[in-house]
Amino acid sequence: MIKTKLLIVWTSQDREIALKLPLLYGSVILERGYWEEAHLMIWGPSIKLVAEDKEI
């Protein structure tokens, strides 16, 4: 089975989770050839974290 498209749904407002899971994984999956296309959906509490934390 060829993995072509991935949707990462990020729902946590926890900063450590953001840095270790959706952002870290999302930054390497394409260059390593795990998937051909990927999208990151920011949903719910994670929206507040993105709006308030400049590093994120």
C-alpha positions in Angstrom: 0.0 0.0 0.0 1.4 3.4 -1.0 0.9 6.1 1.6 0.1 9.3 -0.3 -1.9 11.6 1.9 -1.9 12.3 5.6 -4.0 14.6 7.8 -2.6 15.5 11.2 -5.3 16.8 13.5 -3.7 18.8 16.4 -6.2 19.4 19.2 -4.1 19.9 22.3 -3.3 23.2 24.0 -0.3 21.6 25.7 2.9 23.2 24.5 5.2 20.2 25.0 2.8 18.0 23.0 2.8 20.5 20.2 6.6 20.6 20.0 7.1 16.8 20.3 4.2 15.5 18.2 2.4 17.4 15.4 5.1 20.0 14.7 8.1 17.6 15.0 6.5 14.8 13.0 5.0 17.2 10.5 8.4 18.7 9.8 10.1 15.5 8.8 7.6 13.2 7.2 7.8 14.6 3.7 11.6 14.8 3.4 11.9 11.2 4.7 9.4 10.0 2.2 6.8 8.6 4.7 4.0 10.4 2.8 3.7 12.2 -0.4 1.4 14.9 0.9 0.6 16.1 4.4 -1.7 18.7 6.0 -1.8 19.9 9.6 -5.3 20.8 10.9 -5.2 23.1 14.0 -8.5 22.4 15.9 -10.0 23.5 19.2 -7.7 24.4 22.1 -4.6 24.3 19.9 -5.8 27.4 18.1 -5.4 29.4 21.3 -1.8 28.1 21.8 -0.9 29.1 18.2 -2.4 32.6 18.7 -0.6 33.2 22.0 2.8 31.5 21.7 5.1 33.2 19.1 7.6 30.3 19.0 4.8 27.8 18.1 
